[in-house]
Amino acid sequence: MPSAAQAIPGSQHSLDGVARLLRQRGVRDTDPVYVISDTRDLDGTLAPALVALASVFAAGFGSVVDCIEGELAYYHPEEPGDGILLALPPRLQGRQDG
């Protein structure tokens, strides 16, 4: 099975670059996303995708932005570092076990 983790190279690892990658996978800027973060003010928040991404980039601490539950998320490492897109392969998306 292919890896669910895809490194986002430095040339694409910016607010605009990550937003573009998420849009290509069906996430609209206004879609609600859930944030898990080392930053107390962000941890456990629900916000529009673009607002959440901007907050995560501004904070500069480790965070996960859960875009499509169980299928697509973005990991933002503590600075410096490249982000990681966590995405199930299309053939496994929406599959229910059991």
N, C-alpha and C positions, 0 to 999 in steps of 0.2 A: 504494500500500500504506500502511496506517495506521502511524504511528510506533510503535516498540516501547518508547519512553520515555514514562512518565506521571509528571509531577511529583506529589509528595505534598504537599498544602498544609499550611502550618504548623499548622492546627487538627487535622490527622490525623497529623502527623509527630511521633510519640512511640512509645515502645516498644509500648504497647498498641495504638495505631492501626496501626502497621506489621504487628504480629502478626495483627491482625484482617484486614487486607487480604490477607496471605499465606494465612490460613486460608480466606478466601473463594475462593481459587484452588487449594485442595486441599492446602496444606502444613500438616501437623500440628505441634504444638509440639515433639514428640519426634522428628520426621524429621531425619535427619542432613543437615547443610548444610556447604558448604565456604566458608571465609572467606579472602579476599585483602585484606590491610590494610597501611596505613602503620605500624601498631603491630606491632612484631616479635613480641610474645607471641601475637598473634592470627593473624598471617599464616601461611597454609598449614595452618590447623587444621580439623578436622572435629568438629562438635559438634551437639547437638540444636538445632533452630531457635530456640527461645525462649532458650536459654542463649547461643547465638551472638549473637542480636539484643541481648540485655542487655549483653553484653560490648562490642559495637560502640558502643552508645549511651553506655556508661560511658567508653569510651576517648576518644570525641569526635574521632577522626581519620578520614581517608578510608578507606572499606572497601567491599568488595563481598561480599554474602552470596549465594552461588550455591545456590538452593533446588531447582530442577529443571533439571538440566543441559541447556543449549541452549534452554530455554524460559522460565525465570523466575528473576530475580535482583533483589536490592535493593541500590541504591547509597546509602551513607551518606556525605555530604560532610563535610569538615572543618567544625567549628562556626564560625559559625552558618550555617545553610542548610537548605533543604528537601531531603528525600530524593527518590530517583527509583526507581520501579518499572520494571524492564525486563522486558517480557513480549511474547512473540510473540502475534499475534492467534490465536484458537482454531483458525481454519481452517489455519494453518501449523504448529501444534504437532504434533510427532511425525512430520512429513514428512521423508522421507529424500531427499536430492539424489543424482542419479546414476542 
